[in-house]
Amino acid sequence: MSSSESRIFAPITDAVLARARQDPGFRQQLLTHNLSLLLDKLQSLRSSRKAGASPAQMREGALLAVRLAELIQAAGGSPPGV
């Protein structure tokens, strides 16, 4: 099993959002984790030989990744791999 397959997306609950608002370290961890998951999925779709996401969906995912990276940097952290 690859690292991207072993990583599971967990829906964000109201409790998680409340904690992220109160705890900057947790917010940073949450943003970084979700950016990592998104980048893994985009890479998987990009390298897949099967018909995957449309170009518009890939572009939307890339724009979301940029926005998450900006949020991480604004919070004083650095995105994964930087």
OpenMM code with the backbone's topology and positions (N, CA, C; nanometers):
from openmm import Vec3, app, unit

residues = "MET SER SER SER GLU SER ARG ILE PHE ALA PRO ILE THR ASP ALA VAL LEU ALA ARG ALA ARG GLN ASP PRO GLY PHE ARG GLN GLN LEU LEU THR HIS ASN LEU SER LEU LEU LEU ASP LYS LEU GLN SER LEU ARG SER SER ARG LYS ALA GLY ALA SER PRO ALA GLN MET ARG GLU GLY ALA LEU LEU ALA VAL ARG LEU ALA GLU LEU ILE GLN ALA ALA GLY GLY SER PRO PRO GLY VAL".split()
positions = [
    Vec3(0.0837, -0.1174, 0.0000),
    Vec3(0.0000, 0.0000, 0.0000),
    Vec3(0.0886, 0.1242, 0.0000),
    Vec3(0.0620, 0.2171, -0.0926),
    Vec3(0.1425, 0.3391, -0.0988),
    Vec3(0.1023, 0.4343, 0.0120),
    Vec3(0.1886, 0.5354, 0.0359),
    Vec3(0.1589, 0.6302, 0.1432),
    Vec3(0.0307, 0.7066, 0.1156),
    Vec3(0.0005, 0.7365, -0.0116),
    Vec3(-0.1221, 0.8102, -0.0408),
    Vec3(-0.2450, 0.7228, -0.0184),
    Vec3(-0.2329, 0.5911, -0.0397),
    Vec3(-0.3454, 0.5022, -0.0162),
    Vec3(-0.3715, 0.4840, 0.1328),
    Vec3(-0.2690, 0.4938, 0.2146),
    Vec3(-0.2859, 0.4719, 0.3575),
    Vec3(-0.3348, 0.5972, 0.4283),
    Vec3(-0.3362, 0.7093, 0.3595),
    Vec3(-0.3802, 0.8349, 0.4187),
    Vec3(-0.5262, 0.8544, 0.3844),
    Vec3(-0.6065, 0.8767, 0.4856),
    Vec3(-0.7501, 0.8872, 0.4673),
    Vec3(-0.7965, 1.0286, 0.4959),
    Vec3(-0.8855, 1.0771, 0.4089),
    Vec3(-0.9454, 1.2075, 0.4314),
    Vec3(-1.0567, 1.1910, 0.5331),
    Vec3(-1.0528, 1.2710, 0.6385),
    Vec3(-1.1579, 1.2706, 0.7390),
    Vec3(-1.2371, 1.4000, 0.7262),
    Vec3(-1.3680, 1.3898, 0.7165),
    Vec3(-1.4491, 1.5117, 0.7071),
    Vec3(-1.4238, 1.6035, 0.8273),
    Vec3(-1.4317, 1.7328, 0.8024),
    Vec3(-1.4103, 1.8314, 0.9082),
    Vec3(-1.5416, 1.8542, 0.9819),
    Vec3(-1.5389, 1.8330, 1.1114),
    Vec3(-1.6585, 1.8516, 1.1934),
    Vec3(-1.6590, 1.9899, 1.2562),
    Vec3(-1.7713, 2.0270, 1.3137),
    Vec3(-1.7805, 2.1548, 1.3844),
    Vec3(-1.6807, 2.1608, 1.4995),
    Vec3(-1.6602, 2.0474, 1.5654),
    Vec3(-1.5656, 2.0434, 1.6780),
    Vec3(-1.4227, 2.0682, 1.6302),
    Vec3(-1.3874, 2.0116, 1.5164),
    Vec3(-1.2535, 2.0313, 1.4605),
    Vec3(-1.2357, 2.1776, 1.4205),
    Vec3(-1.3378, 2.2358, 1.3575),
    Vec3(-1.3307, 2.3771, 1.3191),
    Vec3(-1.3158, 2.4674, 1.4420),
    Vec3(-1.3911, 2.4373, 1.5460),
    Vec3(-1.3822, 2.5170, 1.6686),
    Vec3(-1.2420, 2.5072, 1.7282),
    Vec3(-1.1855, 2.3870, 1.7303),
    Vec3(-1.0497, 2.3706, 1.7836),
    Vec3(-0.9472, 2.4450, 1.6974),
    Vec3(-0.9645, 2.4390, 1.5650),
    Vec3(-0.8718, 2.5065, 1.4743),
    Vec3(-0.8765, 2.6581, 1.4931),
    Vec3(-0.9935, 2.7096, 1.5262),
    Vec3(-1.0054, 2.8542, 1.5504),
    Vec3(-0.9331, 2.8959, 1.6787),
    Vec3(-0.9281, 2.8073, 1.7754),
    Vec3(-0.8706, 2.8381, 1.9057),
    Vec3(-0.7229, 2.8019, 1.9179),
    Vec3(-0.6783, 2.7062, 1.8409),
    Vec3(-0.5427, 2.6516, 1.8553),
    Vec3(-0.4638, 2.6678, 1.7248),
    Vec3(-0.3785, 2.7709, 1.7162),
    Vec3(-0.3030, 2.7952, 1.5924),
    Vec3(-0.2171, 2.6761, 1.5491),
    Vec3(-0.1595, 2.6045, 1.6426),
    Vec3(-0.0777, 2.4878, 1.6086),
    Vec3(-0.1607, 2.3781, 1.5441),
    Vec3(-0.2783, 2.3551, 1.5997),
    Vec3(-0.3684, 2.2545, 1.5429),
    Vec3(-0.4162, 2.2980, 1.4046),
    Vec3(-0.4477, 2.4280, 1.3889),
    Vec3(-0.4911, 2.4807, 1.2589),
    Vec3(-0.3816, 2.4580, 1.1547),
    Vec3(-0.2584, 2.4869, 1.1931),
    Vec3(-0.1436, 2.4671, 1.1032),
    Vec3(-0.1326, 2.3202, 1.0632),
    Vec3(-0.1444, 2.2327, 1.1597),
    Vec3(-0.1358, 2.0889, 1.1343),
    Vec3(-0.2492, 2.0441, 1.0417),
    Vec3(-0.3691, 2.0941, 1.0651),
    Vec3(-0.4847, 2.0582, 0.9837),
    Vec3(-0.4674, 2.1043, 0.8388),
    Vec3(-0.4248, 2.2279, 0.8212),
    Vec3(-0.4016, 2.2804, 0.6860),
    Vec3(-0.2925, 2.2019, 0.6136),
    Vec3(-0.1836, 2.1759, 0.6838),
    Vec3(-0.0703, 2.1036, 0.6241),
    Vec3(-0.1105, 1.9616, 0.5850),
    Vec3(-0.1841, 1.8956, 0.6722),
    Vec3(-0.2290, 1.7587, 0.6444),
    Vec3(-0.3189, 1.7555, 0.5201),
    Vec3(-0.4126, 1.8491, 0.5134),
    Vec3(-0.5050, 1.8500, 0.4008),
    Vec3(-0.4366, 1.8901, 0.2707),
    Vec3(-0.3383, 1.9794, 0.2772),
    Vec3(-0.2615, 2.0137, 0.1577),
    Vec3(-0.1845, 1.8914, 0.1090),
    Vec3(-0.1271, 1.8194, 0.1991),
    Vec3(-0.0519, 1.6988, 0.1636),
    Vec3(-0.1432, 1.5955, 0.0958),
    Vec3(-0.2617, 1.5753, 0.1523),
    Vec3(-0.3577, 1.4816, 0.0924),
    Vec3(-0.3973, 1.5259, -0.0479),
    Vec3(-0.4236, 1.6557, -0.0632),
    Vec3(-0.4638, 1.7089, -0.1929),
    Vec3(-0.3526, 1.6916, -0.2964),
    Vec3(-0.2304, 1.7240, -0.2584),
    Vec3(-0.1178, 1.7092, -0.3513),
    Vec3(-0.0961, 1.5630, -0.3906),
    Vec3(-0.1093, 1.4724, -0.2937),
    Vec3(-0.0963, 1.3291, -0.3236),
    Vec3(-0.2020, 1.2854, -0.4250),
    Vec3(-0.3258, 1.3302, -0.4043),
    Vec3(-0.4353, 1.2910, -0.4936),
    Vec3(-0.4162, 1.3509, -0.6332),
    Vec3(-0.3756, 1.4775, -0.6394),
    Vec3(-0.3509, 1.5388, -0.7699),
    Vec3(-0.2412, 1.4644, -0.8451),
    Vec3(-0.1349, 1.4287, -0.7749),
    Vec3(-0.0249, 1.3544, -0.8374),
    Vec3(-0.0729, 1.2178, -0.8862),
    Vec3(-0.1534, 1.1524, -0.8047),
    Vec3(-0.2066, 1.0217, -0.8416),
    Vec3(-0.2935, 1.0322, -0.9670),
    Vec3(-0.3794, 1.1331, -0.9717),
    Vec3(-0.4654, 1.1521, -1.0884),
    Vec3(-0.3830, 1.1873, -1.2115),
    Vec3(-0.2824, 1.2680, -1.1923),
    Vec3(-0.1977, 1.3120, -1.3037),
    Vec3(-0.1210, 1.1959, -1.3655),
    Vec3(-0.0748, 1.1050, -1.2823),
    Vec3(0.0072, 0.9944, -1.3325),
    Vec3(-0.0748, 0.8712, -1.3700),
    Vec3(-0.2040, 0.8730, -1.3409),
    Vec3(-0.2895, 0.7588, -1.3715),
    Vec3(-0.3123, 0.7476, -1.5214),
    Vec3(-0.3060, 0.6284, -1.5703),
    Vec3(-0.3308, 0.6050, -1.7126),
    Vec3(-0.4809, 0.5991, -1.7411),
    Vec3(-0.5603, 0.5788, -1.6400),
    Vec3(-0.7056, 0.5733, -1.6573),
    Vec3(-0.7593, 0.7150, -1.6727),
    Vec3(-0.8767, 0.7225, -1.7306),
    Vec3(-0.9420, 0.8538, -1.7412),
    Vec3(-0.9735, 0.9001, -1.5997),
    Vec3(-0.9137, 1.0090, -1.5607),
    Vec3(-0.9332, 1.0603, -1.4255),
    Vec3(-1.0089, 1.1909, -1.4286),
    Vec3(-0.9554, 1.2852, -1.3587),
    Vec3(-1.0172, 1.4159, -1.3488),
    Vec3(-1.0006, 1.4920, -1.4800),
    Vec3(-1.0968, 1.5768, -1.5072),
    Vec3(-1.0890, 1.6616, -1.6266),
    Vec3(-0.9839, 1.7704, -1.6039),
    Vec3(-0.9378, 1.8328, -1.7103),
    Vec3(-0.8423, 1.9435, -1.6931),
    Vec3(-0.8969, 2.0535, -1.6014),
    Vec3(-1.0255, 2.0819, -1.6107),
    Vec3(-1.0854, 2.1843, -1.5245),
    Vec3(-1.0793, 2.1418, -1.3772),
    Vec3(-1.1022, 2.0137, -1.3501),
    Vec3(-1.0949, 1.9643, -1.2125),
    Vec3(-0.9515, 1.9681, -1.1605),
    Vec3(-0.8567, 1.9337, -1.2462),
    Vec3(-0.7161, 1.9394, -1.2058),
    Vec3(-0.6754, 2.0838, -1.1764),
    Vec3(-0.7202, 2.1760, -1.2591),
    Vec3(-0.6903, 2.3179, -1.2383),
    Vec3(-0.7515, 2.3662, -1.1070),
    Vec3(-0.8753, 2.3248, -1.0792),
    Vec3(-0.9410, 2.3619, -0.9541),
    Vec3(-0.8643, 2.3065, -0.8339),
    Vec3(-0.8188, 2.1829, -0.8442),
    Vec3(-0.7392, 2.1236, -0.7368),
    Vec3(-0.6081, 2.1966, -0.7157),
    Vec3(-0.5440, 2.2359, -0.8260),
    Vec3(-0.4175, 2.3092, -0.8164),
    Vec3(-0.4391, 2.4459, -0.7521),
    Vec3(-0.5468, 2.5141, -0.7888),
    Vec3(-0.5772, 2.6442, -0.7286),
    Vec3(-0.6065, 2.6309, -0.5793),
    Vec3(-0.6755, 2.5242, -0.5416),
    Vec3(-0.7015, 2.4994, -0.4002),
    Vec3(-0.5715, 2.4725, -0.3255),
    Vec3(-0.4811, 2.3982, -0.3872),
    Vec3(-0.3511, 2.3706, -0.3247),
    Vec3(-0.2732, 2.4999, -0.3020),
    Vec3(-0.2770, 2.5889, -0.3990),
    Vec3(-0.2088, 2.7184, -0.3840),
    Vec3(-0.2704, 2.7969, -0.2695),
    Vec3(-0.4020, 2.7975, -0.2622),
    Vec3(-0.4699, 2.8708, -0.1541),
    Vec3(-0.4344, 2.8126, -0.0166),
    Vec3(-0.4324, 2.6810, -0.0056),
    Vec3(-0.3932, 2.6184, 0.1211),
    Vec3(-0.2493, 2.6542, 0.1575),
    Vec3(-0.1593, 2.6530, 0.0594),
    Vec3(-0.0193, 2.6897, 0.0843),
    Vec3(-0.0097, 2.8346, 0.1317),
    Vec3(-0.0893, 2.9227, 0.0724),
    Vec3(-0.0905, 3.0633, 0.1155),
    Vec3(-0.1389, 3.0767, 0.2594),
    Vec3(-0.2416, 3.0009, 0.2952),
    Vec3(-0.2914, 3.0042, 0.4331),
    Vec3(-0.1857, 2.9545, 0.5308),
    Vec3(-0.1151, 2.8503, 0.4935),
    Vec3(-0.0085, 2.7954, 0.5799),
    Vec3(0.1018, 2.8990, 0.5978),
    Vec3(0.1429, 2.9601, 0.4885),
    Vec3(0.2491, 3.0611, 0.4970),
    Vec3(0.2041, 3.1827, 0.5771),
    Vec3(0.0795, 3.2246, 0.5606),
    Vec3(0.0284, 3.3392, 0.6347),
    Vec3(0.0237, 3.3116, 0.7844),
    Vec3(0.0096, 3.1835, 0.8188),
    Vec3(0.0052, 3.1442, 0.9603),
    Vec3(0.1453, 3.1226, 1.0168),
    Vec3(0.2476, 3.1468, 0.9345),
    Vec3(0.3843, 3.1351, 0.9826),
    Vec3(0.4497, 3.0016, 0.9635),
    Vec3(0.3861, 2.9140, 0.8876),
    Vec3(0.4450, 2.7833, 0.8638),
    Vec3(0.4991, 2.7734, 0.7237),
    Vec3(0.5385, 2.6534, 0.6868),
    Vec3(0.5821, 2.6304, 0.5496),
    Vec3(0.5118, 2.5062, 0.4972),
    Vec3(0.4682, 2.5093, 0.3711),
    Vec3(0.3989, 2.3956, 0.3125),
    Vec3(0.4877, 2.2713, 0.3113),
    Vec3(0.4274, 2.1520, 0.3008),
    Vec3(0.5046, 2.0278, 0.2946),
    Vec3(0.6057, 2.0316, 0.1809),
    Vec3(0.7235, 1.9809, 0.2055),
    Vec3(0.8252, 1.9726, 0.1031),
    Vec3(0.9043, 2.1011, 0.0814),
    Vec3(0.8792, 2.2012, 0.1620),
    Vec3(0.9511, 2.3294, 0.1454),
    Vec3(1.0527, 2.3447, 0.2545),
] * unit.nanometer
topology = app.Topology()
chain = topology.addChain("A")
for resn in residues:
    res = topology.addResidue(resn, chain)
    for name in ("N", "CA", "C"):
        topology.addAtom(name, app.Element.getBySymbol(name[0]), res)
